[in-house]
Each structure stands twice: as structure tokens, then as C-alpha cells.
Amino acid sequence: RVCTFRLHLRSRAREENPTNMASSIMSAEGADAFIFITAIIGMIFAWFQYKLVARVSLTGGSDTLSNSGLDTSKLIGIYDAIREGADSFLRAEYTICAYFIASFGVVVLLMTSYVEKKFQIDQGGLTAISFVAGGLTSIVSGLIGMKVAVFANARTTVMAAGPNPWTDAFNTAFRAGSVMGFSLCGLSMLVLYVLAHLFAVHFKDWDTIITDEADCSDGCAHKDALHLMEALAGYGLGGSSIALFGRVGGGIYTKAADVGADLAGKVVAGIPEDDPRNPATIADNVGDNVGDVAGMGSDLFGSFAEATCAALVVASQSAELIHYGGWAGLMFPVAISGGGILVCMICSFLATHIQPVKKESDIEKVLKVQLGATTIMLTGVVYILAYLFLPSKFALKAVSGTVLTFTPTKAWGCTVAGLWSGCMIGFITEYYTSHSYNPVREVARSTETGAATNIIYGLALGYKSTILPVTLLSIVIYLSFYLGDMYGVALAALGMLSNLATCLAIDVYGPICDNAGGIAEMSELPETVREKTDALDAAGNTTAAIGKGFAIGSAALVSLALTAAFVTRTEVLENGVNLLNPTVFSFLLIGSMLPYWFSAMTMKSVGVAAMEMVKEVKRQFDTIPGLLEGTPGHGPPDHARCIKISTDASLREMVPPAILVMTAPIATGMFFGVEAVVGLLAGGMASGVQLAISASNTGGAWDNAKKYVEKGALIIDGVVQRKGSEIHKAAVVGDTVGDPLKDTSGPALNIVMKLMAILALVFADFFISINDGKGLFDLPRH
């Protein structure tokens, strides 16, 4: 007979503590209060920030912050066109996503119900529920971000024309970004925690310790704990699936419009960026919102959900953590995110109140202080949380089969390693993509001999820029694995995401300022307004590069954490995996190839759509009298037609890459078994992270090399190079080539790595049930 003892109350757990091991200081009720309250505080703070942004009126009024005397009628028309374009695209995209959630939810239900060679509809049903919840939360996150970004862009333009432009315009854009950051973090944490509580009602034996069963003389966690966390993993799968559609669809939309507008406008017609004569400018500005904002929000929401689920799955297999830590100990990964919300909220006042922006040189400094201050504060906060939520020590079963002792100090070390490495990777990325430093200036100088040398220099920079980030990630992985095995790796991923609210606020700030500048030019506002918005946007480009580096680094750690959870669940490393096993090595190569296949599909999609856009813009210039020349009274450009081209192309082209990514791990596990899946995931992560870094940094470097030329900073043979010169045209070609690299393929590779791994984890039981994990082809294991 199996002997068990149940842990209902923390006091009883202490009474049954035979080794004098200290239990968690935090009770289950305390953990609930902390996590629920921090999540709600995050959402309330987001609402508070939104109300501050809403005080800025586009039409004026005595009780608003609007700039009196500014004619905003044309500005409002452009703002409405951008808003309607973004709404129509997201409506079409999320309709497709809703059909996907419904159809793939059935697949999740059926495949995750087949556990241990029998159907357990409760397991599959709860996993499907969490999948739907994750997908819907991802949609809501992207929608909130897009709505607030569009809402704030014209208001930032108005503030840039006001009496205190630097402070007011910066605060408007930054607060709008904070709405996205804090609402996403609070909402995602709240939904996940509510699901965990609801599922715990069904898996009521999650806190049972088995003490008299084969291999369990020292105590084993009941399977209910693992099944609870596996059902929750569907939340990460739902979030990441929608993020793939958002990133790929939004990326194709924005870059089709951007590349088309640049080629047809700056290169062919010789007119400035965001010139109101260019029919593609509205579509370009819409793309900034649906790609850089909605896509980024869904992407990082997926990272949070997946990293948390990975840590929970690994933690649920530690009997001592469940015994001595109870519910609070298990929920430590969620508590890290709760602490992050509080820290990011406090630090946000540094930017808006304590050390506000008063001149151009303050902008970049204030944004970087946000990243630095949150990192420093979280270093201390995580230490406190670890000692409150975790027992003084507990045993973790390593993937090698040995048992290691884990402590709060080790948990702090793993989390902080991820936290600081994320910050460092961000600043390394900035070094390679900002024109304040030599690498990008070298790329700018290479345009002296034409576009070809510009392309060569940019590619070389991207490849070189992988060295330090990959080295840092390797060190973090080794250190966290040494301290806490797979659980340590998952905590490192969560550490990198712990200041997510601030990182998102800074990320969304950039596209808002970019849109604000475009609106200022299209509205033909005074040049001084455009100068202000350009300065705000330039700082946003720098911090966006930091955000991209942070997103790629966190994706790599999240992917490894999910792979670790899969390995732990399937016990695929019980007797070791031989790298020269033909199954493992073959799928290692196939996994390494998938990011290139995916990138080829997405980049060609941008090229196809951009060709359509260029032809349409040329057609309008040829057929609308006086449009290109700017003759007074000429007919208006047909913005709606350009928006339709980007919308149709993105919706059409986003499906094949999604099918590739989602079928690869499922088909591999079904036909070739779990060892093949491990090879596939390892190969995909190893090549994906380096391709993502090089693509994003190459594109970012070309973009900022062009801006370096446009600001008149490049001097060749004593001549200042400016817009319209041959050197500027060469720089524009590089920027145009880099657009799909940095904003479509590169960022989407983050999701490729994570999505394949979360799919493998969610369907792990299904894979194991097929010939004991050997697949339909019954390949021999080990």
C-alpha cells in the first residue's frame, strides 16, 4: 500500500518536519496576497498612466494640457487614418487568431488527454483551457499596446509643439509605454495565478508526498503536482502561438509598408521620409503600431508565461520543495514577477518626476537610468523574496539522476545572473547598433564607395556582434545549471524578464515617438516640432536596440528552460544522450536548419509585399496629376489602397511560417520519438539565437548608419554628407535591406525558439505514450 501524508496547513508541515529543516517563512495565504496585490497594483498603475496621457487634448480646452494656438485639424485627420488602419488590420489578424485558438485548442485537448496510454480527458481539458486563456491574454496584451500607442502618438506631437516640449512630449510617450508594460505584466500574472488556483482544486493531491513506493523511500512528489503544472504549460503555448502570428504578421505588414515607402519615396522619387505626398506613409505609421508594439507585447508576454511554466514544471517534481515550501515555495517564480512590478513602478517616477527630461541630451540618459535602476533594485528584492518564499534548503533531482541541495542563496544567484546578463546584453547590442559608437560609424563611412560595401560592412558587424552576447549566455547557463540544474536555468530566464514592465515601456516609447515625428511632417507642422520628435525617436531607436537584445537573450534562456522541463518530464537524459546517436545528430542538424528556412520565408514575404507597394505608389504618382510635384489643389493620395496591400500580404504570408514552426516538433515527436525532439530543440536554439542576434544587429546598424548620414555627421573629403546625396542613397539601400532583418525575421526567431520548446513540453506525455517515447517508427532509444 502506498503511504502518503498530506500537507494542508503550514503549521502541520512544521510539526512533521523530522530534519529541523526550516520551512518557507511565507504562508500560502501570504503568497496569494502578495501575488494578487502586485498584479492588481500593476493594472491600476497602468490605468493611472493612461489617464495622465488622456489629459492631453488634440482639440484644446481649458482643462487639458493641449498646446493653444496649434491648428490640429490636419493632425487629427492623420491620427484618425492611422487609428482606423491599425484597427482594421488587428481586427482581421485577430479574427484569424480566434479561429486558430478554437481549432488548435481541439488538437491540444485530444493530444494532451492521451496520457500513459489511456485517455484522461480532465488533463487534456484543463490544458486546453489554459491554452485558450493564454491565447486570449496575448491578444488582449497586443490590443492594449496598439490602442495606447495610437492614442498617444498624436498627443506626443502636440506636446512637442508646446511651451515645455522636452518634458511634456517625453512624459506622454513614456507613460503610454508604461500603460502597455504594467497592464501586460499585471494581467498575465493574474490570469496565470487564477488558473493555478482553479487547477489545484481539481488536482487536489498536489501537496501529497509519497513515501513508500519503488524509488520513493525518501519521498516523491505526487503526480498531481506535475499534472497541475503541465496543464498550466498550455498557458505559455497559447501566448506564444498568438505571438508568432503577431510578430510575423505585424512584421510583414510594417516592413512591406516601410520598404515600399522608402524605395518609392526616398530612392526613386527623391522626397523626404513621411512626406504627405507619399501614399505609403500612413501604412508605414500603422505598421509601427501593429508590428513594433502589438507584436512585441505578445512576444514578451509569451516569454513571461513560458519561463514561469518551465520553472513550475521543474519545481513540481521536488518533494522537499512541496513539503517544506508548500504553495508559497512552488509559486516563487511568479513572486519574482510580482516584485518586478513594484520595482518598475517605483523607478518609473525617476523618469517623470525625480529626474525629468529637460533637454535633448537628457533623453537617452533617463531611459538608460530606468534599466540600470530597476536592475540594481531587483538584485536586492529577489534576495528578500527568495528567503521569504523558499525553505532554507531542499533537494532537487538533477537530470543526471543525482540529487543536489538547493537554497535561497542559490536561487538568488541564478535569478540575478539572468537579470544582469540581460542588462549587459542590452548594452552590448546598443554598442553595435548606435551611431554614438565606432562600429556603426564604420558602416556609415563604408557608403563612400556605394551600397555594396555598406552591405558587406553591415553583415560583418552583425556576425561579430554575436560573440559577446552568446558568450554571456553560455556563462549564465553554466552558472545557473551548476547552482540549480534545470530549475536554476528557468530562474535565470525569469530573472532576465523580471524588469519586463520597464523594458516594455521603453520599447513602446520608440514607435510612439516615431509615429509622432511622421504625424508632424505629414501635418506640415513647424520644423522645430519635427526636430523635437526626431530627437525623441533617436533615443528610442537606441533603447529599442537594447530591448531587442534583451528579448533575444531572454528567448534563448526561456527556450533552454522549456527544453529542460521537457527533458526532466520525459527523463530522456536518464542514461545520457549520445550526440553521435544518428537520431539525435540528424535532428540536431534539422533543428539548426529550421531558423534559416523560417527566415527565408518571412524575408521573401516582405520582398513580395514591398514590390506590390512600390508598384502601387508609382501608379499613384503617375495617375494622380500634381501629386508628386506637390501642385496646389492636387488630388489626395489613396492611403487606403496601400493599407490594403500591407494587410492582405501580411495575413496571407504569415500562415506558412507558422505551420512550419508548429508542425516540426509535433511531427518529430510523433514519428521519431523524444530523443529526436531534444536534438531538434537544441539545434533550433543554437542556430536561432545567433541568427536572431546577427539579423537584428545588422539591420539596426544599417538603420542608424543612415540616420548618422541624415543628421550631417558624416564628413568625407571635407564635405558634409546629407539627405539626397549619393552616399545617403547608398545608406538608404542598406537600411531598406536591413528592415526585414531587424523587424521581421530577427524578432520572430525569438518565438521560433520558444514555441518549438513549449510545444514539445505540452505534448511530452503524448510523445511518451507512443512506443514509450520511441515514436511511430519505433526508433531505439539511447
N, C-alpha and C positions, 0 to 999 in steps of 0.2 A: 504494500500500500504506500502511495506517495504521501509523505508527511509534509505539511505546509504550515507556515504561520503568517497571519495577515497583519499588516501594519495600517491600522485605521487612524490612530492618533499619534502625534509626535511624542507625547509623554510615554505612551506604551512602547514606542520604539526605543526610548532610552532605558526603560525597565528591562527590555530584552537584549540590551547591549552587553554581550558577555566579554568583550575585549577592552572595555573602557574607551572605545573609540568615540570621539566627540561627534555628535550628530550635527546636522545643519542648525545654525542659530536661527535662521528664518523659518517660520512655520509655513504650512501650506496656505493658511489664511493670509499671512503677511505677503507671501509671494503673489497671491491673487490680487491683493490690494495694490501692491507696487506696480505690477504689470498693467492692470486695468487703469489705474490712475494715470500712469505715464502715457499710455496710449490715448486716453481722453484728453489729457493736457496737450498733447501734440496736435490733436484735431481742433481743440479750442484756440490754440495759438495760431493755427493756420487761418481760422475764421477771423481772428483779430487782425492778422496781417492783411487779409483780403479787404476788410472794412477800411483800413487805412488807405489802401490803393484806391478803393471806390470813392474816397473823398475827393479825388482828382476828377474834376468835371471836364468834359470835352466842349461843353457849350457855355461855361461860365456860370456865375451866380454868387451871391454874397456869402453863402455858407460853404463854399468849396475852395479848393486850392488852385483853381484854374487861373491861367495867365490872362488877365484882362487885356483887351486890345488886340488879341491874336485872332485873325479870321480862320476859323477851324472848319468852315463848311466843306472845303475840298478834302481836308484831312479826314473828316468824318465819313465822307463817301468812300475813300480808300480803305479806311478802317472797316467799314461795313462789307466791302468787297472781300477783304482778307478773311473776315469772320465767316461770311457765307461760304467761301471756298473751303475753309478748314472744316466747317460743319458738314458740308456735303460730302467731303472725302471720308471723314471719320464715320459718318452715317453709313456710307457704302461699305467701308472696310469692316466696321464692327458688325454689320449685318452678316457678312461672310463669316466673321469670327463666331457669331452666335450659332450659325448653322454647324460650324466646326465643333463647338463645345457640345452641342446636342448629339452629333453623330459620333464623335470620338469618345464622348462620355459613355456611350453604349459599349464601345470597344473596351474601355477601361473597366467597366462593370463586368463584362464577361471574362476578360483575361485575368483580372486580379481576383475573381471569385474562384478560379481553379487553383486551389492550394492543397499541397500534399495529396495529389491525385484524386481529389474529390472537390465538388462544388460547395463553397461556403459563401453563400450569397450575401451574408452580412458583411464579410470582409470586403468583397467587391463593391457592395452598395455604398459603404462608408467612404471607400477610396474614390468612387465616382462622385460622391457628394463633395468631397474636398477638392477634387479636380474642377468641378463646376464653380465652386466658391473661389478657387484660385484664379480661374479664367475671368470670372466676373469682376473680381477685385482688381485684376490687371487692367481690364477695360475701364473701370471707374478711375483708376490711377492715371491712365493716359488721358482720359477725358478731362479730369480736373486740371492736369497740367496744361493741356492745349487751351482750354477755356480761359484760364487765368493769364496765360501768355498773350493770347489775342486781346484779352480785356485790357492788359497793361501796356501793350506796345505804343498805341497812340497817346496814352496818358504820359508815358515817358517822353515822347516827343514834345508834348505840351509843356512839361516841366523843364525840358531843355531850353525852351524859349522864355522861361520865366526869369524873375529877378535873382533867384538863387539856384542857377541851373545845375551846378555840380552836385550839391547835396540833395536837392529835390528829385532830380532825374535818377540819380544813383539809387536813392532810397526806394523810389517807386519800382524800379526794375528788380532790386534785391528782395524787397518784400513780396513781390509777385512770385519770385523764385522760391521764397520761403513757404508760400502757400502750398506749392507743389511738394516741397521736401517734407514738411511736417504732416501734411494731410496723408501723404503716401505712407510714411513711417507709422503714424498712429493707426491708420485704418488697417494696414496689412498686419500689424502686430495684434490688433484687437480681434480681427477675424480669425487669425490662426489660433489665438488663445481660446476663443469661444469654441472653435471646433475641437480643440484638445479636451476641453471640459465635457463637451457633449459626447465625444467618443469614449471618454473614460467611464461614462455611465454604462455604456454597452460592454466595454472590456473591463469588467468590474474586478477582475483578478490581477490587474496590472501591478498591484503592490504586494503580490504574493511571492514568497521565496520558497522554492522547492529545495528540501534538504535531504531527501532520502530517495535518490533515483540514480541511475547509472551516470557516472561522471559528475554528480552533483553533491558529493559528500560535504563540500564546503559551502553549498548553497548556489542555486541558479535562479535567475530571473524567470518568472512565469512567461509563457509565450504571449499572454495578453498584452504585456508591456511592449513587446516587439510589434505585435499586430496593430496596436494603437498607433505607434509611430509610423509604421508602414502605411496605414490608412491616411495619416496626415501628409505623407510624402506626395499624395495626389495634389495637394495644395500648391506645392512647388511646380509640379508638372503643368497644372493649369496656367499658372502665371507665366512660366517660361514659353509655353506653346503660343499664347497670345502675344508675348513679347517678340517672338520670331516674326509673326505677321506684322506687328507694329514696326519693328526695326527694318525688315526687308521692304514691306510696302511703303512705309514712310520714307525710307532711304531712297528707293527708286523714284518716288514722287518728287522729293526735294531736289535730287541731283539731275533728274530729267529737266526740270524747270531751270535749275541753276546753270547747268552746262549749256542748255539751249539758249538761255538769255545771254550768257557770256559770249558764246560763239556768234550768235546772230547780232548782238549789240556791240560789244567792245571790239571784237576781232573783225567782223565783216563790215558793219555799218559805221564803226568808229564813234559810237555815242557812249556816254558815261554809264556806269552801273546804276541801276534803279532809275534810269531816265524814264519819265512818264510816257515817252513815245514808244517804248519797247512793250509789245503786247504780252511778253512773258514775265513781266516784273511782279504782277500780282500773284501768279502761280509760284514764283520764286519765294515770295514772302510767305505764302501759305505753307510751302514746303518746310520752311524753318520751324514752323509750329508742329506740323504733323510728324516730321522726322526727328528733329533735334530735341523736341520737348516730349511729345506723346510717346515716341519710340524709346527715348532714353528712360522715361519714367517706368514704362513697362519692363524694360531691360533690368534696371536696378531693383525693381520690385521682385522680379524673378530671382535675382541673386540673393536677396534677403530671405525669401521663402525657401529656396533650395539649401542655402547654407544652414539655416535653422533646422530644417527637416533632416539634413545629413547628421548634424550633431545629435539630434534627438534619437535617431535610429541607432547610432552607435552607443549612446548613453543608456538606452533602454535594455542593453544586454549586460549591464553591470549590476549584479545582485547587490553588492555592497552599497553602491550609489543609491539604489532604490530603498534598501534597508535603512541606511543611516541618513541619507539625504531626503528621502521621501519625494513628494511632489515638488518642493522647492528646489531640491538638488537636480531633478530632471529638467526643470524649467530655467536653469541658469543661462543657457544660450539665449532664451527670449529676454531674460533680465538685462543682458548686455545691451540689447537694442533699446530697452526702456531707459537705461542710464544714458545712452547716446542721445535720446530725445531731450532729456533735461539739460545735458551739457551744451548741445547745439542751440537750444533756446536761450540759455544764458549768454553764450558767446555771440549770438546774433545782435545783441544790444551794443557790442563793441563797434559794429559797423554802422549802426543807425543813430546811436546816441553818444556813446563814450568817446569814440574816435571817428567822427563822421568824415565823409569826403568833402573837402573844401576847395581842392584844385585838382588839375588833371593828374599830377604825379601821385596823388593820394589813392587813386582808384585801385591800381594793381596791388599796392601795399595793403590796403584794407581787406581785399579779397584773400590775399595770402595769409594775413593775420588770422582770418577765420579758420583756415585749415590748420595752421600751427597751434592756435589756442585750443581748438577742440581736441587735437591730438594730445597735447600736454595734459589737459584736464581729464581726459578719458583714461590716461595712464593711471591716475590715482583712483578714479571712480571704479574702474574694473577691479582693482585690488580689493576695494571695500566690498564690492558685490560678490567676488569670489569667496571671501571669508564669511559672508552672510549666508550665501545660498548653498555652498558645498560643505560636506563633512570634512573633518580635519585630514582624513586620508581615506582612500577607498581603492579597491582593486579593479583594474581594467584588464580584460583579456586582450592580448596583442594578437595581430593577425598571424604571427608566427606560432601561436599556440601557447606562448609563455604568458605569465601574469605579471603586470607591473603595478607599482603603487603610485597613485595619483594624488596630488594635494592641491589646495587652493593656490599656493605659490606657483606651482607648475601651470595651473590653468591661467593664472595671470600672465606668466611668461609666454605661453602660446598665443594668447589673445593680443598682448602688446606687441609681440613680434609681427603679427599681421597688421596691426594698427600702424606701426611706424614704417613698415616696409611699403604700405600703401601710400603714405605721405611722401616717402623718398622716391618711389616710382613716379609719382605725380610730378615732382620737381625735376627728375631726370628727363621726363617727357617734355617738360617746359624748356629745358636746356636745348633739346634737339629741334624744337618747333617754334621758338620765339625768335623774332629778329633782333632781340636785345643781345643775343649771343652769337658767337662766330659761326657755328655750323650753318645756320640759315643765311647769314650774310655771305658765306662762301657760295651757297646755291644762288643767291641773287647776283653775285658777281659773274657766275658762270653764264648768265644770259647774254654777256657781251658777245659771245660767238654763236648765239642763236638758241632755239628751243631744244635742239638735240643735246647739247652739253648741259642744259638745265635739267633735262630728263635724267641724264646719266648721274649727275651730282645728287639729284634728289633720291634716286633709287639707292645709291651708295649710302647716303645718310640714313635712310630707313633701315637698311640691313645692319649698319653699325649701331643704330640706336637700340637694337635688341640685346646687346651684350650685358649692360649693367642691370636692366630690369630682370632678365632671365637669371642672372647670377644671384640677384637679391631673392627672387622667388625660390631658387634652389636652396639657398641658405635657410630661409624661413621654413620651407618644407622639411629640411633635415632637422632643424632645431625643434620644431613642433612635433615631429614624429618621434624624435629622441625623448622628448619630455612626456608626451602623452599618446603616442601611437596615432591611430586614426582619429581618435577623439580630439587630440591636440591639433591635428590638421584642420578639422572642422571649426575649432575655436579660433584658429588663426584666420580663417576665412571670415568669420563673424567679426573679428577684431578689425579687419580691413573695412568692413561695412558699418562699423559702429557709429561713425560720424556721417552716416548717409544723408541725414536731413540737411546738413550744411553743404555737402558735396552736390546734392541735387539743387539746392538754392543757387549755388554758383553756376551750375551747368545751365539752368533755365534762364538765369540772368543774361547770358550771352546772346541767345536767339532773340530775346525781348529787345535788347539794345540794337541788334542787327536790324530787326523789323522797324524799330523807331527811326533809325537812320534812313531806311528805304522810304518810309512814310514822309519824312521831312523832305527828301529830294523829290518824290512824286508830287508832294503838295506844293512844291516850289516855295518853301519857306526860306528865310534868310540864310545865307551861307554860314553864319555864326552858329545856327542851330545844328546844321549838319556837322560842323566841327566838333560840337559837344558830343553828339551821338556817335561820331566816329571814334572819339577818344574812349567813350564808354565801351564801344564794341571792341576796340583793340585790346583792352584789358580782358574783356570777355573771351576773346579768342585765345589769349594766353591761358586763362583759367580753364577754358574748355579743353585745351590740350592736357592740362593736369587731370581733369575729370576723365578724359578718355584713357589715360594711363592707369588711373585708379580703377576704372571699370574693367579694363583688360586684366590687370593684376588680380582683382577680386574674382573675376570669372575663372581664371586659372586655378585659384585656390578652392573655389566652390566646386569646380569640376573634379578636382582631386578628392575633395571631401565626399562628394557624392559617389565617386568611384570607390573610395574607402568604405563607405556604407554598403555599397554593393558587394564588395569583397568580403566584408565582415558578415553580411547576411548569407551569402552563398558558400562561405568557407572555401572559396576557390584557392586560397593560398595555404590551406591546411597542411599540405605536403609540399608546398612550393610550386611555383610556375616556372618551367624551363623556358627561357627565352628562345631557345633553339627548337622548342617543340614546333613542328610545322604549322599546327593550327594557330598557335599564339603569334608566331612570327609573321605568318601570312596576313593575319588580320591587323597586326601592328602596322604593316605597310599599307593595307587598305584604309585603316583609320587615318594614317598620315596623309593619304591622298584626298580624303573627303573635303577638308577645308579648301583645297585648290579647286576641286570640282564645284563646290558651292560658290567660291569667289568668281569663277569663270561665268557661272550662270547669272549672278547678280550684276556683275560689271557689264556683261553683254546686254542685259535688260536695260541698264541705264543708257548704254550706247544707242540701242534701238529707239527708246523713247526720246532721247535727245535729238536724234536725226529727224524724227517727226516734228519736234518742237522747232528746230531750226527752219525746216521747210515751211511750217505754218507762219512763223514770224516773217520770213522772206515774202511769203504770199501776201501777207497783210501790208508790208511795206510797198509791194508792187501794185496792189489793187486799191489801197485807200489813198486817194490823192492828198498830197501835202503832209502825210503822217511822218515820214522820215525827215522831211525838211523842216518840220515844225511850223508850217504855214498857218497863220492865224485863221481860225474857223475850220480847221481840218476835221474830218470825221474821227470819232474816238476809236482807239484800238479795241479789238474783240478779245478782252481778257477771258471771257467765259470759255471760248474755244481752246485756249491754251490750258486752262484749268482742267478741261475735259480730257485733253490729251494726256496730261500727267496722271489724272485719276484712273483713266482706263488702262494705261500702261502699267501702273503700279498694281492694280487689282488683278490684272491678267498675269503679270510676271512674278508675283510673289508666291504663287501656288507651287510651281515645280521645285524651287529650292526647299520649301517646307516639306514636301513629300520626300525628297532625298534625305533630309536630316532625320525625319521621324521614322522612316521605314528601315533605315540602316541598322540601328541597334536591335529593333524588334525582329527583323528577318534574321539577323546574325544569331541572336539568342534562340530563336525557334529552330533553325536548321543546323546550327553548328555548335551550340552549347555555350555555357557560361565562360569557359576559358577563352573562346573566340571573342566574346564580348569584352573581356578585360583587355585583350590585345587591341581591339577596335578603339576602346576608350582611351587607352594610353597613347596610341598613335595619333588620334584626333587631338588630344590635348597638347602633345609635344609639338606637333607642327602648327596647330591652330593658334597657340599663344604667340609664337614667333611671327607667323604670318600677319596676325592682327596688329602686333606692335609695329612691324615694319610698314604695313599698309597705312595705318593711321598716322604714323610719324612722317612718312614720305609725303602724304597728302597735306598734312599740316605745315610741313616745311615749305612746300611749293606755294601754299596759300599765303603764308607770311612773307615769303620772298617777294611775291607780287606786291603785298602791302608795303614792304620796305622800299620798293621802287616807286610806288604811288605817292609815298609821303615825301619824296625828293631826297632821300637819304643816300641813294647810290650815286656816286660820282665816278665817272670813267673818263680818263684823259682830261680831267678838269671840267667836264661837262656834267651838270646835274641832270639825271635821267628822270623823266616824269611821264604822266599818262600820255598815250598817243605815240610815244617813241617806239622804234623797232625793238629795243630792249624790253620795253613794257609789254609789247605783243608777245615776245618770247616768254616772259614771266606769266602772262595770262594763259598761254598754252599749257605750261606746267601746272598752273592752278586748276585748269579745266580737266587735265588728265588725272590730277590727284583728288578731285571732288568725289568720284565714286569709291576711291580707295579709303578716304578718311571718314566718309559719311554714310556709306552703304555697306561695302564688303567688310571693311575693318571692324566697325562696331558690331555687325551682325555675327561675326565669328565668335564673339563672346557668348552669344546664345547657342551657337552650334555646339560648343564645348559643353555647356551646361545642360542643354536639352537632351543630348545623347546620353549623358550620365544619369539624369533624373528618370529618363525612360527606362534605362536598364534597372535602376533601383526599384521603380514602381512595379515592373513586370518580373522582378527577380524570382518570386515564388512560382510564377508561371513557367519561367525557363527551367527551374529546378525540377518541376513536375514532369518535364519531357525527358524521359530516359535518364532520370537522376542528373539532369543538367548537361547531358551529352548531346542534346538536340535530336531532331528527327533523323539526321544522318548517323546518329549513334556513334559519334567520334569518341575514341578512347580518351579519358582524362589522365592528366599527369604523364 
